[in-house]
Amino acid sequence: MIPTAREFIEMNTKEPEKIFRLGRVDSVTGGLPTIQFDGEETASGKLYAKLDGYSPTTGDRVLLAKVSGTYIVLGKVVK
């Protein structure tokens, strides 16, 4: 079956890349955090780089930015 123009566009449209993500600090090792990203069931096993002015604490809600194929913690989100 040949797809309609709309179906063809939908099949070939990628999700926009997420530049910024939110998450929660799951643990801290050597001053670097592991993150449980919003919408994910488990924390990543990876330690993420952070900006110099931020000292992560377990449970912090954080904003991350994608840089060179990974995420960097920009800082804590406060209300």
Beta strands, then each sheet from edge to edge (+ up, - down):
strand 1: 20-29
strand 2: 32-37
strand 3: 49-50
strand 4: 61-67
strand 5: 70-76
sheet 1: 2+ 1- 4+ 5- 3-
end
